[in-house]
Amino acid sequence: MKKYDILFTNVDCLLPDMTIRHGTDLAIRDGRIAGFAGSPAEAETVLPGEHLLVMPGLTDAHIHTSQQLLRGRLLDEKPIIWKRVNLPFEARLTAESSTLSAELAAMDMIRCGTTSFVDAGGKYAEAFADVYEAAGLRGRLSVWTNDSPHAPDALRAASPAAGIAALRRLRDRLAAGSGRLGPIYSVPTPTAVSQTMLRAVIEAAMEDGVPFETHLNEYAPEVTEFLERYGERPFVWLEREGLIPRQMLAAHAIFLSPAEMEVLARHDIRAAHCPFSNSGKGVPKTPELLARGVRCGFGSDGAGHGGLDLFREIRLFRCLMNATRGIESADSSVMPAETLLRMATQGGAAALFMEGVGRIEPGAKADLIALRTDGAHLWPTQNLLHTVVESACGADVWHSIIDGRLVMKDRELLTLDEARIRAEAARIFAREPHLTSWS
């Protein structure tokens, strides 16, 4: 009789081709999916699967860990919020409040079915790493790297060399960990830093073989500013200057010209769309990007934009696509359910630049979630995959497994002390009023 670490029995499984295998047993051993158990098996942990859908864990391809304590502050603010609100807020964070922010983010992600993430960068990235390592999450982290004279002193690098040194210190710190966390080099936006800094960070990413990320084409005025500064649109200029590394992630990527979409396709640049955050700015040309073979995932853009529940982002994106792309072409399925779930799993995993994530198949990393499907809003159903897209939410996530380890079982967090984190959040808001009472 085969022995496994974890065994799901009689579950439904979402397969890589976006079909569902019903009533099967799924085995996990040594951090990976061992396969579908076709003969009697035993395991250290057996999870009965009636009314459970096992699927790949979701990847938040663009999160701002530093903004977890901004929840409720950004709605209805005038643009461009990252300059007026987010940067001043992040400049006031301490190592202690940044650690709490990461704990809150980890708790939120695991509860909502997110097993991996790409962070946009923070001042206290090593504190984030300590929290995410202990929580068991998989992801990539960066240091906020900015030399703009307009940036707050607390977030400004003294020089490009200092910025690169900080990124490499984080890289070395992560290399000593479990392997679930890796570095990603970044700048906030190409227009927020000097050209010297932009070139230095991208060239360091190329030299070190580390992925590069930045916010690109998020606001129309930022594209205009780039045109005024460099004479070409962002992606076209980066390609001409030889500044596109082998692994690159573009956050937002809303305002793209046909020539820029071709650049993304030629260089296999991954895109992270953030539906709730972006809906007040513009709607990305995702069908055109997917048709060109560009791999697109979903991001929350951080809790300041409404929480970290990617199931909500999936549903909102379907609505946005129907309203903006479907109506004009009379195509009500311009963004099919299968495409949406593929973006949330395989597309998001592509933004990690890590092998074996985002799929349920033998040998893949065991980063899985199990949804309860017998809730009144999900059952009965004539098409479970469609119902997940239409109605599922983070609260339906019953179990979460990352790297073959249970981090949530029966909705109980196993790697985080939720009561302590909640109490500490209450204390920080009471003790540090500057986090909430400023304009």
C-alpha positions as CSV (number, residue, x, y, z in Angstrom):
1,M,0.0,0.0,0.0
2,K,1.4,3.4,-1.0
3,K,2.1,5.9,1.7
4,Y,1.7,9.7,1.1
5,D,1.9,12.8,3.2
6,I,-1.6,14.1,2.3
7,L,-4.4,12.3,0.5
8,F,-7.6,13.8,-0.7
9,T,-10.3,11.2,-1.2
10,N,-13.3,11.4,-3.5
11,V,-12.7,15.0,-4.6
12,D,-13.3,17.0,-7.7
13,C,-10.1,18.3,-9.3
14,L,-9.5,21.2,-11.7
15,L,-7.1,19.9,-14.4
16,P,-4.7,22.0,-16.5
17,D,-7.0,22.0,-19.5
18,M,-9.7,23.5,-17.3
19,T,-11.8,20.4,-17.1
20,I,-12.9,18.9,-13.8
21,R,-12.1,15.3,-12.8
22,H,-14.9,14.1,-10.5
23,G,-14.7,11.8,-7.6
24,T,-11.0,11.1,-7.6
25,D,-8.2,10.6,-5.0
26,L,-5.3,13.0,-5.1
27,A,-2.0,12.2,-3.4
28,I,0.8,14.6,-2.2
29,R,4.3,13.5,-1.2
30,D,7.5,15.4,-0.6
31,G,6.0,18.8,-1.5
32,R,4.8,17.7,-4.9
33,I,1.7,16.1,-6.4
34,A,2.3,12.4,-6.5
35,G,-0.7,11.8,-8.8
36,F,-4.1,10.4,-8.7
37,A,-4.2,7.4,-6.3
38,G,-5.7,4.6,-8.3
39,S,-5.2,1.9,-5.7
40,P,-5.6,1.6,-1.9
41,A,-3.3,4.2,-0.2
42,E,-2.7,5.6,3.2
43,A,-1.4,8.9,4.3
44,E,-0.3,10.9,7.3
45,T,-3.2,13.3,6.7
46,V,-6.4,12.2,4.9
47,L,-8.8,14.9,3.8
48,P,-12.3,13.5,2.8
49,G,-13.4,15.3,-0.3
50,E,-17.2,15.2,-0.6
51,H,-18.3,18.6,-1.8
52,L,-14.7,19.8,-2.3
53,L,-13.1,21.1,-5.4
54,V,-9.3,21.0,-5.4
55,M,-7.7,23.5,-7.7
56,P,-4.3,25.2,-8.0
57,G,-3.8,27.9,-5.4
58,L,-4.2,31.4,-6.8
59,T,-1.3,33.8,-7.5
60,D,-1.6,37.4,-6.6
61,A,0.7,38.7,-9.4
62,H,0.8,42.3,-8.0
63,I,0.4,43.0,-4.3
64,H,1.6,45.9,-2.1
65,T,2.4,44.4,1.3
66,S,3.2,47.8,2.7
67,Q,-0.4,49.0,2.0
68,Q,-2.3,46.4,4.1
69,L,-3.0,49.1,6.7
70,L,-4.4,51.4,4.1
71,R,-7.6,49.4,3.8
72,G,-10.6,51.8,3.3
73,R,-8.4,54.8,2.7
74,L,-8.2,54.9,-1.1
75,L,-11.8,54.5,-2.4
76,D,-13.1,57.7,-4.1
77,E,-9.7,59.4,-3.9
78,K,-8.7,61.5,-6.9
79,P,-5.9,60.2,-9.1
80,I,-3.0,59.7,-9.1
81,I,-3.2,58.1,-5.6
82,W,0.2,56.4,-5.4
83,K,2.0,59.8,-5.5
84,R,-0.4,61.7,-3.2
85,V,-1.5,59.0,-0.7
86,N,0.4,55.7,-0.9
87,L,4.0,57.1,-0.8
88,P,3.5,59.4,2.2
89,F,1.7,56.6,4.0
90,E,4.5,54.0,3.3
91,A,7.1,56.5,4.4
92,R,5.6,56.6,7.8
93,L,5.7,52.8,8.4
94,T,8.2,51.4,10.9
95,A,9.8,48.0,10.9
96,E,7.1,47.0,13.5
97,S,4.1,48.2,11.5
98,S,5.6,46.8,8.3
99,T,5.9,43.4,10.0
100,L,2.3,43.6,11.0
101,S,1.3,44.6,7.5
102,A,2.9,41.4,6.2
103,E,1.2,39.3,8.8
104,L,-2.2,40.8,7.9
105,A,-1.5,40.2,4.2
106,A,-0.4,36.6,4.8
107,M,-3.5,35.9,6.8
108,D,-5.7,37.6,4.2
109,M,-4.1,35.7,1.3
110,I,-4.2,32.3,2.8
111,R,-7.9,32.7,3.9
112,C,-8.8,33.8,0.3
113,G,-7.1,31.0,-1.5
114,T,-3.9,32.8,-2.6
115,T,-0.8,30.6,-2.2
116,S,1.8,32.7,-4.0
117,F,2.4,36.4,-4.8
118,V,4.6,39.0,-6.3
119,D,5.2,42.0,-4.1
120,A,5.8,45.4,-5.6
121,G,8.5,46.4,-3.1
122,G,8.8,47.9,0.3
123,K,11.3,49.6,2.6
124,Y,11.3,46.7,5.0
125,A,11.3,43.8,2.5
126,E,13.4,41.6,4.8
127,A,10.8,41.9,7.5
128,F,8.2,40.8,4.9
129,A,10.4,37.8,4.1
130,D,10.5,36.7,7.7
131,V,6.7,36.8,7.9
132,Y,6.0,35.1,4.6
133,E,8.7,32.4,5.3
134,A,7.0,31.5,8.6
135,A,3.5,31.6,7.1
136,G,4.6,29.2,4.4
137,L,3.7,31.3,1.4
138,R,5.5,31.2,-1.9
139,G,6.4,34.5,-3.7
140,R,8.8,37.1,-4.9
141,L,9.9,40.2,-2.9
142,S,11.6,43.5,-3.8
143,V,13.0,46.6,-2.2
144,W,11.3,49.9,-3.0
145,T,14.0,51.4,-5.3
146,N,13.5,55.1,-6.1
147,D,15.9,58.1,-6.5
148,S,13.3,60.7,-7.3
149,P,13.8,64.1,-5.5
150,H,10.0,64.1,-5.1
151,A,10.0,60.8,-3.1
152,P,9.8,61.0,0.7
153,D,13.3,60.8,2.3
154,A,12.4,57.5,4.0
155,L,11.8,55.8,0.6
156,R,14.6,57.4,-1.5
157,A,17.8,55.6,-2.4
158,A,20.9,57.7,-2.0
159,S,22.1,56.6,-5.4
160,P,21.6,53.9,-8.0
161,A,24.5,52.0,-6.5
162,A,22.8,52.1,-3.1
163,G,19.6,50.9,-4.6
164,I,21.3,48.0,-6.3
165,A,23.1,47.1,-3.1
166,A,19.8,46.9,-1.2
167,L,18.3,44.7,-3.9
168,R,21.3,42.3,-3.8
169,R,21.2,42.1,0.0
170,L,17.6,41.0,-0.2
171,R,18.5,38.5,-2.9
172,D,21.2,37.0,-0.7
173,R,18.9,36.9,2.3
174,L,16.2,35.0,0.3
175,A,18.7,32.6,-1.1
176,A,19.4,31.3,2.5
177,G,15.7,30.4,3.0
178,S,13.4,27.6,2.1
179,G,13.4,28.3,-1.6
180,R,9.7,29.4,-1.6
181,L,10.7,33.0,-1.7
182,G,12.8,34.6,-4.4
183,P,13.9,38.1,-5.4
184,I,12.5,40.4,-8.1
185,Y,14.2,43.7,-8.9
186,S,12.0,46.7,-9.4
187,V,11.5,50.4,-9.7
188,P,8.1,52.0,-9.0
189,T,7.6,53.3,-12.6
190,P,10.1,54.3,-15.3
191,T,9.0,57.9,-15.0
192,A,9.4,58.0,-11.2
193,V,13.1,57.4,-11.2
194,S,16.1,58.8,-13.1
195,Q,17.1,57.1,-16.3
196,T,20.4,56.2,-14.6
197,M,18.5,54.4,-11.9
198,L,16.2,52.7,-14.4
199,R,19.1,51.4,-16.4
200,A,21.1,50.3,-13.4
201,V,18.3,48.2,-11.9
202,I,17.4,46.6,-15.2
203,E,21.0,45.8,-16.0
204,A,21.5,44.4,-12.5
205,A,18.5,42.1,-13.1
206,M,20.1,41.0,-16.4
207,E,23.5,40.4,-14.8
208,D,22.1,38.6,-11.8
209,G,19.5,36.5,-13.6
210,V,16.8,37.9,-11.5
211,P,13.3,38.9,-12.8
212,F,12.4,42.5,-13.2
213,E,9.0,44.2,-12.5
214,T,7.6,47.7,-12.7
215,H,4.3,49.5,-13.0
216,L,3.8,50.3,-16.7
217,N,1.1,52.0,-18.7
218,E,-1.1,52.2,-15.6
219,Y,-2.3,55.8,-16.2
220,A,-2.7,57.6,-19.5
221,P,-0.9,60.7,-18.2
222,E,2.2,58.5,-17.3
223,V,2.3,57.3,-20.8
224,T,2.2,60.9,-22.1
225,E,4.9,61.8,-19.6
226,F,7.1,59.0,-20.9
227,L,6.5,60.1,-24.5
228,E,7.6,63.7,-23.6
229,R,10.7,62.4,-21.8
230,Y,11.9,59.7,-24.1
231,G,10.1,60.3,-27.4
232,E,8.5,56.8,-27.6
233,R,6.0,54.7,-25.8
234,P,7.4,52.8,-22.8
235,F,7.7,49.3,-24.1
236,V,8.9,50.4,-27.5
237,W,11.6,52.6,-25.9
238,L,12.7,49.8,-23.6
239,E,13.1,47.4,-26.5
240,R,15.0,49.9,-28.6
241,E,17.4,50.6,-25.7
242,G,18.0,46.9,-25.0
243,L,16.4,47.2,-21.5
244,I,14.1,44.2,-21.6
245,P,15.5,41.4,-19.4
246,R,14.7,37.7,-20.1
247,Q,12.2,37.7,-17.2
248,M,10.0,40.7,-16.9
249,L,6.6,41.4,-15.3
250,A,4.5,44.5,-16.2
251,A,2.0,45.5,-13.5
252,H,-1.3,46.9,-14.9
253,A,-0.4,47.3,-18.6
254,I,-3.6,49.0,-19.4
255,F,-2.8,51.7,-22.1
256,L,-1.0,49.6,-24.8
257,S,-0.6,50.4,-28.4
258,P,-0.5,47.6,-31.0
259,A,3.3,48.0,-31.3
260,E,3.7,47.7,-27.5
261,M,1.5,44.5,-27.4
262,E,3.9,43.0,-30.0
263,V,6.8,43.9,-27.8
264,L,5.2,42.0,-24.9
265,A,4.7,39.0,-27.1
266,R,8.2,39.0,-28.6
267,H,9.9,39.1,-25.2
268,D,7.4,36.9,-23.3
269,I,6.8,39.8,-20.9
270,R,4.1,38.8,-18.3
271,A,1.3,41.1,-17.4
272,A,-0.6,41.5,-14.1
273,H,-4.1,43.0,-14.4
274,C,-5.7,44.5,-11.3
275,P,-9.5,44.7,-12.1
276,F,-10.8,46.5,-9.0
277,S,-7.9,49.0,-8.8
278,N,-7.8,49.6,-12.5
279,S,-11.5,50.0,-13.2
280,G,-11.4,53.7,-12.5
281,K,-8.4,54.2,-14.8
282,G,-9.0,52.0,-17.9
283,V,-9.6,48.5,-19.1
284,P,-6.7,46.5,-20.5
285,K,-6.8,44.9,-23.9
286,T,-6.5,41.4,-22.5
287,P,-8.2,39.5,-25.4
288,E,-5.7,41.0,-27.8
289,L,-2.8,40.2,-25.5
290,L,-3.9,36.6,-25.0
291,A,-4.4,36.2,-28.7
292,R,-0.7,37.2,-29.1
293,G,0.4,34.6,-26.6
294,V,1.1,37.1,-23.7
295,R,0.7,35.4,-20.3
296,C,-1.6,37.5,-18.1
297,G,-2.5,37.1,-14.5
298,F,-4.5,38.9,-11.8
299,G,-3.3,41.1,-9.0
300,S,-5.1,42.7,-6.1
301,D,-2.9,45.8,-6.1
302,G,-2.9,45.5,-2.3
303,A,-5.6,45.6,0.4
304,G,-5.9,49.4,0.0
305,H,-7.8,48.7,-3.1
306,G,-10.4,46.5,-1.6
307,G,-8.8,43.4,-0.2
308,L,-6.9,40.4,-1.5
309,D,-9.8,38.1,-2.6
310,L,-8.8,37.2,-6.2
311,F,-12.2,35.4,-6.7
312,R,-13.7,38.9,-6.6
313,E,-11.2,40.1,-9.1
314,I,-12.1,37.3,-11.5
315,R,-15.8,38.0,-11.3
316,L,-15.3,41.8,-11.7
317,F,-13.0,41.2,-14.7
318,R,-15.6,39.1,-16.4
319,C,-18.1,42.0,-16.0
320,L,-15.6,44.6,-17.3
321,M,-14.7,42.5,-20.3
322,N,-18.3,42.0,-21.2
323,A,-19.2,45.6,-20.8
324,T,-16.2,47.0,-22.7
325,R,-15.2,44.2,-25.2
326,G,-18.2,42.0,-25.4
327,I,-20.9,44.6,-26.1
328,E,-19.0,46.2,-29.0
329,S,-18.7,42.8,-30.7
330,A,-21.9,41.2,-29.5
331,D,-19.8,38.5,-27.8
332,S,-21.1,37.7,-24.4
333,S,-18.3,35.2,-23.8
334,V,-15.4,37.4,-24.8
335,M,-13.7,36.2,-21.6
336,P,-14.8,32.6,-21.0
337,A,-14.8,31.1,-17.5
338,E,-12.0,28.7,-18.5
339,T,-9.8,31.6,-19.6
340,L,-10.5,33.5,-16.4
341,L,-9.5,30.5,-14.2
342,R,-6.5,29.9,-16.3
343,M,-5.4,33.5,-15.8
344,A,-5.8,33.2,-12.0
345,T,-3.8,30.0,-11.8
346,Q,-1.4,29.4,-14.7
347,G,-1.2,33.0,-15.8
348,G,-0.5,34.2,-12.3
349,A,2.0,31.4,-11.7
350,A,3.8,32.6,-14.9
351,A,4.5,35.9,-13.1
352,L,6.5,34.1,-10.5
353,F,9.0,32.7,-12.9
354,M,9.1,29.5,-10.9
355,E,8.7,26.1,-12.4
356,G,6.0,23.6,-11.5
357,V,3.4,26.1,-10.0
358,G,-0.2,26.7,-11.0
359,R,-1.2,23.2,-12.3
360,I,-2.5,20.0,-10.8
361,E,-0.5,17.2,-12.5
362,P,2.1,14.7,-11.3
363,G,5.4,16.3,-10.3
364,A,4.0,19.8,-10.0
365,K,4.5,21.7,-6.7
366,A,1.7,20.9,-4.3
367,D,0.3,24.5,-4.0
368,L,-3.4,23.7,-3.8
369,I,-6.6,24.9,-2.3
370,A,-9.9,23.1,-1.7
371,L,-13.2,24.9,-2.0
372,R,-16.3,23.9,-0.2
373,T,-18.9,23.6,-3.0
374,D,-22.1,22.8,-1.0
375,G,-22.9,26.4,0.1
376,A,-26.2,27.8,-0.9
377,H,-24.5,30.1,-3.4
378,L,-22.7,27.3,-5.1
379,W,-24.9,24.2,-5.0
380,P,-26.6,22.7,-6.8
381,T,-25.0,23.5,-10.1
382,Q,-25.2,22.3,-13.7
383,N,-21.6,23.5,-14.4
384,L,-19.3,23.7,-11.4
385,L,-16.5,25.6,-13.2
386,H,-18.9,28.3,-14.3
387,T,-20.4,28.5,-10.8
388,V,-17.0,29.0,-9.3
389,V,-16.4,32.0,-11.6
390,E,-19.9,33.4,-11.0
391,S,-20.3,32.9,-7.3
392,A,-17.2,31.6,-5.4
393,C,-15.4,33.8,-2.9
394,G,-12.4,33.6,-0.6
395,A,-14.6,32.5,2.3
396,D,-15.3,29.2,0.4
397,V,-11.6,28.1,0.7
398,W,-11.6,25.3,3.2
399,H,-8.1,23.9,3.0
400,S,-4.8,25.5,1.7
401,I,-1.6,23.5,1.0
402,I,1.7,25.2,0.0
403,D,4.8,23.2,-0.9
404,G,3.0,20.1,0.3
405,R,2.3,21.6,3.8
406,L,-1.1,22.3,5.2
407,V,-1.3,26.0,6.1
408,M,-5.1,26.1,6.6
409,K,-7.3,23.2,7.5
410,D,-11.1,23.5,7.9
411,R,-10.7,27.3,7.7
412,E,-8.3,27.3,10.7
413,L,-4.9,29.0,10.0
414,L,-2.1,26.7,11.1
415,T,1.0,28.9,10.5
416,L,-0.3,32.3,11.8
417,D,-1.6,33.4,15.2
418,E,-4.8,35.2,14.0
419,A,-5.8,36.4,17.5
420,R,-2.4,37.9,18.2
421,I,-2.3,39.6,14.8
422,R,-5.7,41.1,15.2
423,A,-4.9,42.4,18.7
424,E,-1.6,43.9,17.5
425,A,-3.4,45.7,14.6
426,A,-5.8,47.2,17.1
427,R,-2.9,48.3,19.3
428,I,-1.0,49.9,16.4
429,F,-4.0,51.9,15.2
430,A,-4.5,53.2,18.7
431,R,-0.8,53.8,19.3
432,E,0.2,55.3,15.9
433,P,-2.5,57.8,14.9
434,H,-0.3,59.1,12.2
435,L,-1.2,56.0,10.2
436,T,-4.8,57.0,10.0
437,S,-5.2,60.8,10.7
438,W,-3.4,62.7,8.0
439,S,-4.2,64.2,4.7
